[in-house]
C-alpha cells in the first residue's frame, strides 16, 4: 500500500485511498463516472448510499463544480451498488 494515492470525498471530506473512492469528472457540465478527462472529483460509497447526504452532494456538485447533469449518473451508480 506504499504510495497509494489519497483523495478526498467531496461530501464527508474524509481522505481515503483513491481505489476505495468513486472517481468522477466534469465535462461539459455533465458528471461522468470513471473518466480521466476534465475536472476530477471523488465520492465514497457511504456518502453515495446515504439518503440524508443526497441534498448536500447535489449542492456541492451544482455550486462548487458547476455540474448541471448528474442525477442520472449518480442514480445508475447507486442502483448498481444496491443490487450487488
Ligand atoms: Zn464521503
PDB file of the backbone (N, CA, C, O) and the ligand in Angstrom, with CONECT records:
HET     ZN  A 101       1
ATOM      1  N   UNK A   1       0.830  -1.212   0.000  1.00  0.00           N
ATOM      2  CA  UNK A   1       0.000   0.000   0.000  1.00  0.00           C
ATOM      3  C   UNK A   1       0.862   1.259   0.000  1.00  0.00           C
ATOM      4  O   UNK A   1       0.366   2.366   0.211  1.00  0.00           O
ATOM      5  N   UNK A   2       2.137   1.077  -0.236  1.00  0.00           N
ATOM      6  CA  UNK A   2       3.010   2.254  -0.284  1.00  0.00           C
ATOM      7  C   UNK A   2       2.681   3.082  -1.525  1.00  0.00           C
ATOM      8  O   UNK A   2       2.453   2.550  -2.611  1.00  0.00           O
ATOM      9  N   UNK A   3       2.663   4.376  -1.330  1.00  0.00           N
ATOM     10  CA  UNK A   3       2.423   5.302  -2.436  1.00  0.00           C
ATOM     11  C   UNK A   3       1.032   5.202  -3.050  1.00  0.00           C
ATOM     12  O   UNK A   3       0.825   5.635  -4.184  1.00  0.00           O
ATOM     13  N   UNK A   4       0.075   4.637  -2.313  1.00  0.00           N
ATOM     14  CA  UNK A   4      -1.288   4.671  -2.821  1.00  0.00           C
ATOM     15  C   UNK A   4      -1.793   6.103  -2.742  1.00  0.00           C
ATOM     16  O   UNK A   4      -1.736   6.730  -1.684  1.00  0.00           O
ATOM     17  N   UNK A   5      -2.278   6.611  -3.843  1.00  0.00           N
ATOM     18  CA  UNK A   5      -2.745   7.991  -3.815  1.00  0.00           C
ATOM     19  C   UNK A   5      -3.943   8.153  -2.879  1.00  0.00           C
ATOM     20  O   UNK A   5      -4.832   7.302  -2.836  1.00  0.00           O
ATOM     21  N   UNK A   6      -3.951   9.235  -2.149  1.00  0.00           N
ATOM     22  CA  UNK A   6      -5.045   9.539  -1.229  1.00  0.00           C
ATOM     23  C   UNK A   6      -5.883  10.657  -1.837  1.00  0.00           C
ATOM     24  O   UNK A   6      -5.355  11.660  -2.316  1.00  0.00           O
ATOM     25  N   UNK A   7      -7.184  10.467  -1.810  1.00  0.00           N
ATOM     26  CA  UNK A   7      -8.069  11.505  -2.332  1.00  0.00           C
ATOM     27  C   UNK A   7      -9.163  11.788  -1.317  1.00  0.00           C
ATOM     28  O   UNK A   7      -9.415  10.992  -0.412  1.00  0.00           O
ATOM     29  N   UNK A   8      -9.802  12.928  -1.482  1.00  0.00           N
ATOM     30  CA  UNK A   8     -10.807  13.346  -0.520  1.00  0.00           C
ATOM     31  C   UNK A   8     -12.208  13.240  -1.107  1.00  0.00           C
ATOM     32  O   UNK A   8     -12.462  13.667  -2.233  1.00  0.00           O
ATOM     33  N   UNK A   9     -13.107  12.661  -0.322  1.00  0.00           N
ATOM     34  CA  UNK A   9     -14.510  12.622  -0.719  1.00  0.00           C
ATOM     35  C   UNK A   9     -15.073  14.043  -0.615  1.00  0.00           C
ATOM     36  O   UNK A   9     -14.869  14.717   0.394  1.00  0.00           O
ATOM     37  N   UNK A  10     -15.773  14.495  -1.646  1.00  0.00           N
ATOM     38  CA  UNK A  10     -16.260  15.886  -1.639  1.00  0.00           C
ATOM     39  C   UNK A  10     -17.373  16.090  -0.621  1.00  0.00           C
ATOM     40  O   UNK A  10     -17.680  17.229  -0.271  1.00  0.00           O
ATOM     41  N   UNK A  11     -17.976  15.025  -0.146  1.00  0.00           N
ATOM     42  CA  UNK A  11     -19.092  15.159   0.778  1.00  0.00           C
ATOM     43  C   UNK A  11     -18.643  15.112   2.244  1.00  0.00           C
ATOM     44  O   UNK A  11     -18.832  16.083   2.976  1.00  0.00           O
ATOM     45  N   UNK A  12     -18.053  13.998   2.676  1.00  0.00           N
ATOM     46  CA  UNK A  12     -17.644  13.881   4.084  1.00  0.00           C
ATOM     47  C   UNK A  12     -16.239  14.448   4.314  1.00  0.00           C
ATOM     48  O   UNK A  12     -15.828  14.643   5.458  1.00  0.00           O
ATOM     49  N   UNK A  13     -15.515  14.707   3.246  1.00  0.00           N
ATOM     50  CA  UNK A  13     -14.159  15.249   3.287  1.00  0.00           C
ATOM     51  C   UNK A  13     -13.160  14.311   3.962  1.00  0.00           C
ATOM     52  O   UNK A  13     -12.078  14.739   4.365  1.00  0.00           O
ATOM     53  N   UNK A  14     -13.513  13.056   4.084  1.00  0.00           N
ATOM     54  CA  UNK A  14     -12.559  12.070   4.588  1.00  0.00           C
ATOM     55  C   UNK A  14     -11.544  11.773   3.502  1.00  0.00           C
ATOM     56  O   UNK A  14     -11.872  11.712   2.317  1.00  0.00           O
ATOM     57  N   UNK A  15     -10.320  11.591   3.927  1.00  0.00           N
ATOM     58  CA  UNK A  15      -9.263  11.242   2.975  1.00  0.00           C
ATOM     59  C   UNK A  15      -9.102   9.731   2.944  1.00  0.00           C
ATOM     60  O   UNK A  15      -8.863   9.087   3.966  1.00  0.00           O
ATOM     61  N   UNK A  16      -9.238   9.190   1.754  1.00  0.00           N
ATOM     62  CA  UNK A  16      -9.215   7.741   1.594  1.00  0.00           C
ATOM     63  C   UNK A  16      -8.319   7.372   0.424  1.00  0.00           C
ATOM     64  O   UNK A  16      -7.979   8.202  -0.420  1.00  0.00           O
ATOM     65  N   UNK A  17      -7.950   6.095   0.405  1.00  0.00           N
ATOM     66  CA  UNK A  17      -7.170   5.596  -0.725  1.00  0.00           C
ATOM     67  C   UNK A  17      -8.017   5.727  -1.992  1.00  0.00           C
ATOM     68  O   UNK A  17      -9.194   5.366  -2.014  1.00  0.00           O
ATOM     69  N   UNK A  18      -7.408   6.235  -3.008  1.00  0.00           N
ATOM     70  CA  UNK A  18      -8.123   6.540  -4.250  1.00  0.00           C
ATOM     71  C   UNK A  18      -8.961   5.371  -4.755  1.00  0.00           C
ATOM     72  O   UNK A  18     -10.070   5.549  -5.258  1.00  0.00           O
ATOM     73  N   UNK A  19      -8.399   4.161  -4.607  1.00  0.00           N
ATOM     74  CA  UNK A  19      -9.093   2.983  -5.123  1.00  0.00           C
ATOM     75  C   UNK A  19     -10.423   2.716  -4.419  1.00  0.00           C
ATOM     76  O   UNK A  19     -11.308   2.073  -4.983  1.00  0.00           O
ATOM     77  N   UNK A  20     -10.563   3.210  -3.181  1.00  0.00           N
ATOM     78  CA  UNK A  20     -11.800   2.954  -2.450  1.00  0.00           C
ATOM     79  C   UNK A  20     -12.858   4.038  -2.714  1.00  0.00           C
ATOM     80  O   UNK A  20     -13.965   3.983  -2.177  1.00  0.00           O
ATOM     81  N   UNK A  21     -12.505   4.999  -3.529  1.00  0.00           N
ATOM     82  CA  UNK A  21     -13.450   6.076  -3.850  1.00  0.00           C
ATOM     83  C   UNK A  21     -13.968   5.921  -5.280  1.00  0.00           C
ATOM     84  O   UNK A  21     -13.346   5.266  -6.117  1.00  0.00           O
ATOM     85  N   UNK A  22     -15.105   6.531  -5.536  1.00  0.00           N
ATOM     86  CA  UNK A  22     -15.613   6.573  -6.901  1.00  0.00           C
ATOM     87  C   UNK A  22     -15.148   7.859  -7.543  1.00  0.00           C
ATOM     88  O   UNK A  22     -15.350   8.952  -7.013  1.00  0.00           O
ATOM     89  N   UNK A  23     -14.529   7.709  -8.682  1.00  0.00           N
ATOM     90  CA  UNK A  23     -13.967   8.845  -9.367  1.00  0.00           C
ATOM     91  C   UNK A  23     -14.915   9.325 -10.472  1.00  0.00           C
ATOM     92  O   UNK A  23     -15.382   8.554 -11.311  1.00  0.00           O
ATOM     93  N   UNK A  24     -15.168  10.602 -10.431  1.00  0.00           N
ATOM     94  CA  UNK A  24     -16.000  11.210 -11.463  1.00  0.00           C
ATOM     95  C   UNK A  24     -15.221  12.339 -12.100  1.00  0.00           C
ATOM     96  O   UNK A  24     -14.224  12.812 -11.554  1.00  0.00           O
ATOM     97  N   UNK A  25     -15.683  12.760 -13.248  1.00  0.00           N
ATOM     98  CA  UNK A  25     -15.144  14.007 -13.757  1.00  0.00           C
ATOM     99  C   UNK A  25     -16.270  14.825 -14.369  1.00  0.00           C
ATOM    100  O   UNK A  25     -17.336  14.312 -14.710  1.00  0.00           O
ATOM    101  N   UNK A  26     -15.997  16.098 -14.492  1.00  0.00           N
ATOM    102  CA  UNK A  26     -16.988  17.017 -15.030  1.00  0.00           C
ATOM    103  C   UNK A  26     -16.553  17.426 -16.425  1.00  0.00           C
ATOM    104  O   UNK A  26     -15.476  17.990 -16.619  1.00  0.00           O
ATOM    105  N   UNK A  27     -17.397  17.135 -17.378  1.00  0.00           N
ATOM    106  CA  UNK A  27     -17.119  17.548 -18.747  1.00  0.00           C
ATOM    107  C   UNK A  27     -18.385  18.128 -19.342  1.00  0.00           C
ATOM    108  O   UNK A  27     -19.448  17.509 -19.304  1.00  0.00           O
ATOM    109  N   UNK A  28     -18.260  19.308 -19.885  1.00  0.00           N
ATOM    110  CA  UNK A  28     -19.424  19.989 -20.464  1.00  0.00           C
ATOM    111  C   UNK A  28     -20.605  20.018 -19.487  1.00  0.00           C
ATOM    112  O   UNK A  28     -21.755  19.787 -19.862  1.00  0.00           O
ATOM    113  N   UNK A  29     -20.282  20.308 -18.232  1.00  0.00           N
ATOM    114  CA  UNK A  29     -21.293  20.449 -17.170  1.00  0.00           C
ATOM    115  C   UNK A  29     -22.039  19.158 -16.877  1.00  0.00           C
ATOM    116  O   UNK A  29     -23.131  19.174 -16.309  1.00  0.00           O
ATOM    117  N   UNK A  30     -21.440  18.041 -17.271  1.00  0.00           N
ATOM    118  CA  UNK A  30     -22.056  16.743 -17.036  1.00  0.00           C
ATOM    119  C   UNK A  30     -21.116  15.894 -16.184  1.00  0.00           C
ATOM    120  O   UNK A  30     -19.900  15.920 -16.370  1.00  0.00           O
ATOM    121  N   UNK A  31     -21.694  15.145 -15.250  1.00  0.00           N
ATOM    122  CA  UNK A  31     -20.902  14.275 -14.388  1.00  0.00           C
ATOM    123  C   UNK A  31     -20.724  12.910 -15.051  1.00  0.00           C
ATOM    124  O   UNK A  31     -21.696  12.268 -15.447  1.00  0.00           O
ATOM    125  N   UNK A  32     -19.476  12.483 -15.164  1.00  0.00           N
ATOM    126  CA  UNK A  32     -19.184  11.205 -15.822  1.00  0.00           C
ATOM    127  C   UNK A  32     -18.378  10.335 -14.872  1.00  0.00           C
ATOM    128  O   UNK A  32     -17.431  10.805 -14.242  1.00  0.00           O
ATOM    129  N   UNK A  33     -18.754   9.066 -14.770  1.00  0.00           N
ATOM    130  CA  UNK A  33     -18.049   8.129 -13.895  1.00  0.00           C
ATOM    131  C   UNK A  33     -16.819   7.576 -14.598  1.00  0.00           C
ATOM    132  O   UNK A  33     -16.852   7.250 -15.784  1.00  0.00           O
ATOM    133  N   UNK A  34     -15.725   7.478 -13.834  1.00  0.00           N
ATOM    134  CA  UNK A  34     -14.500   6.849 -14.340  1.00  0.00           C
ATOM    135  C   UNK A  34     -13.990   7.450 -15.642  1.00  0.00           C
ATOM    136  O   UNK A  34     -13.645   6.728 -16.578  1.00  0.00           O
ATOM    137  N   UNK A  35     -13.947   8.726 -15.692  1.00  0.00           N
ATOM    138  CA  UNK A  35     -13.434   9.385 -16.881  1.00  0.00           C
ATOM    139  C   UNK A  35     -12.230  10.225 -16.461  1.00  0.00           C
ATOM    140  O   UNK A  35     -12.296  10.964 -15.479  1.00  0.00           O
ATOM    141  N   UNK A  36     -11.157  10.112 -17.186  1.00  0.00           N
ATOM    142  CA  UNK A  36      -9.936  10.776 -16.759  1.00  0.00           C
ATOM    143  C   UNK A  36      -9.834  12.218 -17.254  1.00  0.00           C
ATOM    144  O   UNK A  36      -8.978  12.972 -16.790  1.00  0.00           O
ATOM    145  N   UNK A  37     -10.674  12.593 -18.163  1.00  0.00           N
ATOM    146  CA  UNK A  37     -10.600  13.962 -18.671  1.00  0.00           C
ATOM    147  C   UNK A  37     -11.482  14.896 -17.863  1.00  0.00           C
ATOM    148  O   UNK A  37     -12.469  14.476 -17.258  1.00  0.00           O
ATOM    149  N   UNK A  38     -11.120  16.139 -17.863  1.00  0.00           N
ATOM    150  CA  UNK A  38     -11.927  17.121 -17.145  1.00  0.00           C
ATOM    151  C   UNK A  38     -11.551  17.183 -15.680  1.00  0.00           C
ATOM    152  O   UNK A  38     -10.582  16.564 -15.242  1.00  0.00           O
ATOM    153  N   UNK A  39     -12.337  17.944 -14.927  1.00  0.00           N
ATOM    154  CA  UNK A  39     -12.060  18.145 -13.517  1.00  0.00           C
ATOM    155  C   UNK A  39     -12.530  16.938 -12.721  1.00  0.00           C
ATOM    156  O   UNK A  39     -13.688  16.537 -12.831  1.00  0.00           O
ATOM    157  N   UNK A  40     -11.637  16.352 -11.915  1.00  0.00           N
ATOM    158  CA  UNK A  40     -11.988  15.142 -11.170  1.00  0.00           C
ATOM    159  C   UNK A  40     -12.579  15.468  -9.816  1.00  0.00           C
ATOM    160  O   UNK A  40     -12.264  16.488  -9.203  1.00  0.00           O
ATOM    161  N   UNK A  41     -13.439  14.582  -9.368  1.00  0.00           N
ATOM    162  CA  UNK A  41     -13.932  14.647  -8.001  1.00  0.00           C
ATOM    163  C   UNK A  41     -14.217  13.229  -7.535  1.00  0.00           C
ATOM    164  O   UNK A  41     -14.414  12.315  -8.336  1.00  0.00           O
ATOM    165  N   UNK A  42     -14.234  13.073  -6.229  1.00  0.00           N
ATOM    166  CA  UNK A  42     -14.369  11.735  -5.656  1.00  0.00           C
ATOM    167  C   UNK A  42     -15.491  11.684  -4.632  1.00  0.00           C
ATOM    168  O   UNK A  42     -15.748  12.646  -3.909  1.00  0.00           O
ATOM    169  N   UNK A  43     -16.148  10.535  -4.594  1.00  0.00           N
ATOM    170  CA  UNK A  43     -17.177  10.293  -3.576  1.00  0.00           C
ATOM    171  C   UNK A  43     -16.951   8.918  -2.973  1.00  0.00           C
ATOM    172  O   UNK A  43     -16.587   7.976  -3.676  1.00  0.00           O
ATOM    173  N   UNK A  44     -17.169   8.804  -1.665  1.00  0.00           N
ATOM    174  CA  UNK A  44     -17.042   7.484  -1.043  1.00  0.00           C
ATOM    175  C   UNK A  44     -18.395   6.770  -1.098  1.00  0.00           C
ATOM    176  O   UNK A  44     -19.441   7.384  -1.308  1.00  0.00           O
ATOM    177  N   UNK A  45     -18.333   5.471  -0.903  1.00  0.00           N
ATOM    178  CA  UNK A  45     -19.549   4.675  -1.027  1.00  0.00           C
ATOM    179  C   UNK A  45     -20.578   5.019   0.048  1.00  0.00           C
ATOM    180  O   UNK A  45     -21.777   5.049  -0.228  1.00  0.00           O
ATOM    181  N   UNK A  46     -20.120   5.274   1.255  1.00  0.00           N
ATOM    182  CA  UNK A  46     -21.108   5.529   2.311  1.00  0.00           C
ATOM    183  C   UNK A  46     -21.863   6.839   2.054  1.00  0.00           C
ATOM    184  O   UNK A  46     -23.051   6.938   2.359  1.00  0.00           O
ATOM    185  N   UNK A  47     -21.183   7.836   1.497  1.00  0.00           N
ATOM    186  CA  UNK A  47     -21.891   9.077   1.145  1.00  0.00           C
ATOM    187  C   UNK A  47     -22.875   8.828   0.002  1.00  0.00           C
ATOM    188  O   UNK A  47     -24.010   9.305   0.016  1.00  0.00           O
ATOM    189  N   UNK A  48     -22.410   8.077  -0.975  1.00  0.00           N
ATOM    190  CA  UNK A  48     -23.264   7.795  -2.135  1.00  0.00           C
ATOM    191  C   UNK A  48     -24.563   7.114  -1.736  1.00  0.00           C
ATOM    192  O   UNK A  48     -25.621   7.380  -2.307  1.00  0.00           O
ATOM    193  N   UNK A  49     -24.470   6.235  -0.750  1.00  0.00           N
ATOM    194  CA  UNK A  49     -25.644   5.447  -0.390  1.00  0.00           C
ATOM    195  C   UNK A  49     -26.441   6.053   0.758  1.00  0.00           C
ATOM    196  O   UNK A  49     -27.456   5.494   1.172  1.00  0.00           O
ATOM    197  N   UNK A  50     -25.991   7.183   1.271  1.00  0.00           N
ATOM    198  CA  UNK A  50     -26.670   7.818   2.396  1.00  0.00           C
ATOM    199  C   UNK A  50     -27.713   8.822   1.878  1.00  0.00           C
ATOM    200  O   UNK A  50     -27.371   9.877   1.343  1.00  0.00           O
ATOM    201  N   UNK A  51     -28.961   8.471   2.048  1.00  0.00           N
ATOM    202  CA  UNK A  51     -30.063   9.318   1.553  1.00  0.00           C
ATOM    203  C   UNK A  51     -29.986  10.729   2.120  1.00  0.00           C
ATOM    204  O   UNK A  51     -30.319  11.704   1.446  1.00  0.00           O
ATOM    205  N   UNK A  52     -29.541  10.821   3.372  1.00  0.00           N
ATOM    206  CA  UNK A  52     -29.516  12.132   4.032  1.00  0.00           C
ATOM    207  C   UNK A  52     -28.455  13.062   3.445  1.00  0.00           C
ATOM    208  O   UNK A  52     -28.501  14.278   3.632  1.00  0.00           O
ATOM    209  N   UNK A  53     -27.506  12.469   2.740  1.00  0.00           N
ATOM    210  CA  UNK A  53     -26.434  13.290   2.170  1.00  0.00           C
ATOM    211  C   UNK A  53     -26.702  13.698   0.729  1.00  0.00           C
ATOM    212  O   UNK A  53     -25.927  14.439   0.125  1.00  0.00           O
ATOM    213  N   UNK A  54     -27.794  13.210   0.194  1.00  0.00           N
ATOM    214  CA  UNK A  54     -28.081  13.444  -1.208  1.00  0.00           C
ATOM    215  C   UNK A  54     -28.157  14.942  -1.545  1.00  0.00           C
ATOM    216  O   UNK A  54     -27.584  15.395  -2.536  1.00  0.00           O
ATOM    217  N   UNK A  55     -28.859  15.682  -0.722  1.00  0.00           N
ATOM    218  CA  UNK A  55     -29.033  17.113  -0.981  1.00  0.00           C
ATOM    219  C   UNK A  55     -27.700  17.854  -0.897  1.00  0.00           C
ATOM    220  O   UNK A  55     -27.400  18.736  -1.702  1.00  0.00           O
ATOM    221  N   UNK A  56     -26.917  17.468   0.097  1.00  0.00           N
ATOM    222  CA  UNK A  56     -25.614  18.098   0.268  1.00  0.00           C
ATOM    223  C   UNK A  56     -24.727  17.851  -0.956  1.00  0.00           C
ATOM    224  O   UNK A  56     -24.090  18.768  -1.475  1.00  0.00           O
ATOM    225  N   UNK A  57     -24.702  16.601  -1.399  1.00  0.00           N
ATOM    226  CA  UNK A  57     -23.889  16.257  -2.569  1.00  0.00           C
ATOM    227  C   UNK A  57     -24.377  17.023  -3.800  1.00  0.00           C
ATOM    228  O   UNK A  57     -23.580  17.551  -4.576  1.00  0.00           O
ATOM    229  N   UNK A  58     -25.692  17.071  -3.961  1.00  0.00           N
ATOM    230  CA  UNK A  58     -26.249  17.820  -5.088  1.00  0.00           C
ATOM    231  C   UNK A  58     -25.810  19.282  -5.054  1.00  0.00           C
ATOM    232  O   UNK A  58     -25.447  19.855  -6.082  1.00  0.00           O
ATOM    233  N   UNK A  59     -25.848  19.877  -3.869  1.00  0.00           N
ATOM    234  CA  UNK A  59     -25.453  21.280  -3.728  1.00  0.00           C
ATOM    235  C   UNK A  59     -23.991  21.495  -4.066  1.00  0.00           C
ATOM    236  O   UNK A  59     -23.638  22.458  -4.746  1.00  0.00           O
ATOM    237  N   UNK A  60     -23.134  20.590  -3.585  1.00  0.00           N
ATOM    238  CA  UNK A  60     -21.709  20.720  -3.871  1.00  0.00           C
ATOM    239  C   UNK A  60     -21.473  20.616  -5.376  1.00  0.00           C
ATOM    240  O   UNK A  60     -20.717  21.399  -5.952  1.00  0.00           O
ATOM    241  N   UNK A  61     -22.125  19.644  -6.000  1.00  0.00           N
ATOM    242  CA  UNK A  61     -21.930  19.448  -7.439  1.00  0.00           C
ATOM    243  C   UNK A  61     -22.395  20.671  -8.225  1.00  0.00           C
ATOM    244  O   UNK A  61     -21.732  21.109  -9.165  1.00  0.00           O
ATOM    245  N   UNK A  62     -23.538  21.211  -7.830  1.00  0.00           N
ATOM    246  CA  UNK A  62     -24.091  22.352  -8.570  1.00  0.00           C
ATOM    247  C   UNK A  62     -23.302  23.634  -8.323  1.00  0.00           C
ATOM    248  O   UNK A  62     -23.011  24.385  -9.254  1.00  0.00           O
ATOM    249  N   UNK A  63     -22.964  23.873  -7.067  1.00  0.00           N
ATOM    250  CA  UNK A  63     -22.381  25.169  -6.727  1.00  0.00           C
ATOM    251  C   UNK A  63     -20.866  25.209  -6.842  1.00  0.00           C
ATOM    252  O   UNK A  63     -20.298  26.186  -7.330  1.00  0.00           O
ATOM    253  N   UNK A  64     -20.220  24.157  -6.396  1.00  0.00           N
ATOM    254  CA  UNK A  64     -18.761  24.180  -6.402  1.00  0.00           C
ATOM    255  C   UNK A  64     -18.218  23.691  -7.737  1.00  0.00           C
ATOM    256  O   UNK A  64     -17.256  24.254  -8.260  1.00  0.00           O
ATOM    257  N   UNK A  65     -18.823  22.655  -8.287  1.00  0.00           N
ATOM    258  CA  UNK A  65     -18.282  22.072  -9.517  1.00  0.00           C
ATOM    259  C   UNK A  65     -19.072  22.473 -10.762  1.00  0.00           C
ATOM    260  O   UNK A  65     -18.710  22.110 -11.881  1.00  0.00           O
ATOM    261  N   UNK A  66     -20.152  23.225 -10.554  1.00  0.00           N
ATOM    262  CA  UNK A  66     -20.948  23.740 -11.687  1.00  0.00           C
ATOM    263  C   UNK A  66     -21.435  22.630 -12.620  1.00  0.00           C
ATOM    264  O   UNK A  66     -21.428  22.778 -13.842  1.00  0.00           O
ATOM    265  N   UNK A  67     -21.853  21.526 -12.020  1.00  0.00           N
ATOM    266  CA  UNK A  67     -22.377  20.422 -12.816  1.00  0.00           C
ATOM    267  C   UNK A  67     -23.872  20.609 -12.976  1.00  0.00           C
ATOM    268  O   UNK A  67     -24.572  20.913 -12.010  1.00  0.00           O
ATOM    269  N   UNK A  68     -24.359  20.430 -14.181  1.00  0.00           N
ATOM    270  CA  UNK A  68     -25.795  20.568 -14.406  1.00  0.00           C
ATOM    271  C   UNK A  68     -26.474  19.222 -14.537  1.00  0.00           C
ATOM    272  O   UNK A  68     -27.619  19.054 -14.117  1.00  0.00           O
ATOM    273  N   UNK A  69     -25.769  18.254 -15.123  1.00  0.00           N
ATOM    274  CA  UNK A  69     -26.365  16.929 -15.295  1.00  0.00           C
ATOM    275  C   UNK A  69     -25.604  15.927 -14.444  1.00  0.00           C
ATOM    276  O   UNK A  69     -24.466  15.579 -14.761  1.00  0.00           O
ATOM    277  N   UNK A  70     -26.211  15.468 -13.387  1.00  0.00           N
ATOM    278  CA  UNK A  70     -25.530  14.481 -12.548  1.00  0.00           C
ATOM    279  C   UNK A  70     -26.488  13.460 -11.956  1.00  0.00           C
ATOM    280  O   UNK A  70     -26.058  12.406 -11.489  1.00  0.00           O
ATOM    281  N   UNK A  71     -27.783  13.760 -11.971  1.00  0.00           N
ATOM    282  CA  UNK A  71     -28.728  12.875 -11.278  1.00  0.00           C
ATOM    283  C   UNK A  71     -28.747  11.480 -11.885  1.00  0.00           C
ATOM    284  O   UNK A  71     -28.808  10.486 -11.162  1.00  0.00           O
ATOM    285  N   UNK A  72     -28.696  11.407 -13.192  1.00  0.00           N
ATOM    286  CA  UNK A  72     -28.747  10.097 -13.836  1.00  0.00           C
ATOM    287  C   UNK A  72     -27.484   9.294 -13.543  1.00  0.00           C
ATOM    288  O   UNK A  72     -27.554   8.102 -13.246  1.00  0.00           O
ATOM    289  N   UNK A  73     -26.325   9.956 -13.629  1.00  0.00           N
ATOM    290  CA  UNK A  73     -25.052   9.277 -13.349  1.00  0.00           C
ATOM    291  C   UNK A  73     -25.050   8.712 -11.939  1.00  0.00           C
ATOM    292  O   UNK A  73     -24.681   7.556 -11.730  1.00  0.00           O
ATOM    293  N   UNK A  74     -25.461   9.524 -10.969  1.00  0.00           N
ATOM    294  CA  UNK A  74     -25.462   9.061  -9.577  1.00  0.00           C
ATOM    295  C   UNK A  74     -26.510   7.977  -9.366  1.00  0.00           C
ATOM    296  O   UNK A  74     -26.278   7.005  -8.647  1.00  0.00           O
ATOM    297  N   UNK A  75     -27.645   8.151  -9.989  1.00  0.00           N
ATOM    298  CA  UNK A  75     -28.719   7.180  -9.831  1.00  0.00           C
ATOM    299  C   UNK A  75     -28.302   5.802 -10.340  1.00  0.00           C
ATOM    300  O   UNK A  75     -28.525   4.789  -9.676  1.00  0.00           O
ATOM    301  N   UNK A  76     -27.701   5.779 -11.515  1.00  0.00           N
ATOM    302  CA  UNK A  76     -27.287   4.495 -12.093  1.00  0.00           C
ATOM    303  C   UNK A  76     -26.224   3.811 -11.241  1.00  0.00           C
ATOM    304  O   UNK A  76     -26.246   2.594 -11.063  1.00  0.00           O
ATOM    305  N   UNK A  77     -25.303   4.601 -10.720  1.00  0.00           N
ATOM    306  CA  UNK A  77     -24.259   4.019  -9.876  1.00  0.00           C
ATOM    307  C   UNK A  77     -24.851   3.476  -8.580  1.00  0.00           C
ATOM    308  O   UNK A  77     -24.504   2.377  -8.149  1.00  0.00           O
ATOM    309  N   UNK A  78     -25.738   4.240  -7.964  1.00  0.00           N
ATOM    310  CA  UNK A  78     -26.357   3.798  -6.715  1.00  0.00           C
ATOM    311  C   UNK A  78     -27.144   2.519  -6.928  1.00  0.00           C
ATOM    312  O   UNK A  78     -27.086   1.604  -6.106  1.00  0.00           O
ATOM    313  N   UNK A  79     -27.868   2.454  -8.009  1.00  0.00           N
ATOM    314  CA  UNK A  79     -28.635   1.237  -8.318  1.00  0.00           C
ATOM    315  C   UNK A  79     -27.720   0.026  -8.413  1.00  0.00           C
ATOM    316  O   UNK A  79     -28.038  -1.055  -7.918  1.00  0.00           O
ATOM    317  N   UNK A  80     -26.591   0.228  -9.052  1.00  0.00           N
ATOM    318  CA  UNK A  80     -25.628  -0.855  -9.212  1.00  0.00           C
ATOM    319  C   UNK A  80     -25.093  -1.293  -7.840  1.00  0.00           C
ATOM    320  O   UNK A  80     -24.954  -2.487  -7.576  1.00  0.00           O
ATOM    321  N   UNK A  81     -24.799  -0.330  -6.984  1.00  0.00           N
ATOM    322  CA  UNK A  81     -24.235  -0.648  -5.662  1.00  0.00           C
ATOM    323  C   UNK A  81     -25.241  -1.364  -4.784  1.00  0.00           C
ATOM    324  O   UNK A  81     -24.893  -2.290  -4.051  1.00  0.00           O
ATOM    325  N   UNK A  82     -26.482  -0.933  -4.862  1.00  0.00           N
ATOM    326  CA  UNK A  82     -27.511  -1.518  -4.008  1.00  0.00           C
ATOM    327  C   UNK A  82     -27.834  -2.943  -4.435  1.00  0.00           C
ATOM    328  O   UNK A  82     -28.171  -3.790  -3.607  1.00  0.00           O
ATOM    329  N   UNK A  83     -27.729  -3.197  -5.730  1.00  0.00           N
ATOM    330  CA  UNK A  83     -28.128  -4.510  -6.254  1.00  0.00           C
ATOM    331  C   UNK A  83     -26.999  -5.531  -6.303  1.00  0.00           C
ATOM    332  O   UNK A  83     -27.135  -6.582  -6.930  1.00  0.00           O
ATOM    333  N   UNK A  84     -25.896  -5.229  -5.650  1.00  0.00           N
ATOM    334  CA  UNK A  84     -24.794  -6.199  -5.663  1.00  0.00           C
ATOM    335  C   UNK A  84     -25.128  -7.371  -4.731  1.00  0.00           C
ATOM    336  O   UNK A  84     -24.331  -8.299  -4.596  1.00  0.00           O
TER     337      UNK A  84
HETATM  338 ZN    ZN A 101     -17.814  10.526   1.789  1.00  0.00          ZN
END
